[in-house]
Amino acid sequence: MRLMSDLPIYAQKNREMWSKYAPDWVEPGRKSWESSVITWGIWSVLESEVGALGDLGDLAGKDAIELGCGTGYVSAWLARLGMHPVGIDVTPNQLATARAFQQEFGIDFPLIEGSAENVPLPDASFDLAISEYGASIWCDPYVWIPEAARLLRPGGTLVFLRNSTISILCGPDTGPISNVLVRDQFDLYRVEYDAESVEFHLPAGPLIRLLCANGFEVLDLIDIKPPAEAEPTRFEYMNLEWAKKWPAEEIWVAKKK
Ligand SMILES: C[S@@+](CC[C@H](N)C(=O)[O-])C[C@H]1O[C@@H](n2cnc3c(N)ncnc32)[C@H](O)[C@@H]1O
């Protein structure tokens, strides 16, 4: 990566926060690396039920970039399907975990230390750009969406998972999610729950406009519902009963024209 000081202040903050908490993500990361099936989000909803990636048989041999890859399990799943993934993440400690898992599980793919807002790779290099709570919430959409568009080949697909807008609107700065709206939707964009980090949660209207302005056609917006047998998660802000009534997570699928 170029100098840390080249990053915007919010990205420097997020990198410091993720450096601190990376050890907490090792065991969850290992469980996901161990899994032979692709799942989405905090309730591990099966891709076979969600269908965000289309026909998995069509993916072999194609090139994928994971934007904010963290411990790298999404890229590992794609590699097992025969794809050629590349992971980029801004936090060295997260990449160290990903490298350790590559050794442990015998799956190798390039890992780049850098920001998903400024990827050091040529235009039109990938068929799929994917993010599971990576760039999709930690990067500025007005920067990372154009970057994803640049990296994709015509006809390529952008798939990303993020917190739903309604979950952000019902989520106070501290404590569990509420049954009432606690945040305004107009001007919702940059959200700072604490002094440690900065998230981005653009609502659907401006996000659709941004995707279209960058040459994408929006194909799907999938609301994630926890399965009937789901159990409460380790994420204290989220409440299973809440998530059975309203979508807590959503997957966007868009095609580069
Ligand atoms: C919740 S993890 C998601 C990754 C993966 N799905 C996982 O759970 O390991 C969020 C990741 O986004 C990364 N991240 C934050 N800001 C970033 C940026 N500007 N560019 C690339 N990665 C970034 C963090 O370092 C962290 O590894």
The ligand as an ORCA input file, in Angstrom:
! r2SCAN-3c Opt
* xyz 0 1
  C     -16.437     -7.352      8.758
  S     -14.910     -7.435      7.847
  C     -15.602     -8.101      6.388
  C     -14.677     -9.011      5.675
  C     -14.997    -10.483      5.694
  N     -16.308    -10.771      5.159
  C     -14.831    -11.028      7.100
  O     -15.815    -11.098      7.838
  O     -13.699    -11.351      7.455
  C     -14.601     -5.746      7.345
  C     -13.256     -5.576      6.654
  O     -13.254     -4.353      5.908
  C     -11.935     -3.896      5.921
  N     -11.868     -2.495      5.487
  C     -12.252     -1.384      6.158
  N     -11.992     -0.293      5.421
  C     -11.450     -0.726      4.259
  C     -10.956     -0.077      3.082
  N     -10.976      1.257      2.949
  N     -10.465     -0.842      2.095
  C     -10.414     -2.186      2.201
  N     -10.837     -2.855      3.287
  C     -11.355     -2.131      4.295
  C     -11.480     -4.117      7.348
  O     -10.082     -4.094      7.453
  C     -12.087     -5.478      7.645
  O     -11.163     -6.511      7.406
*
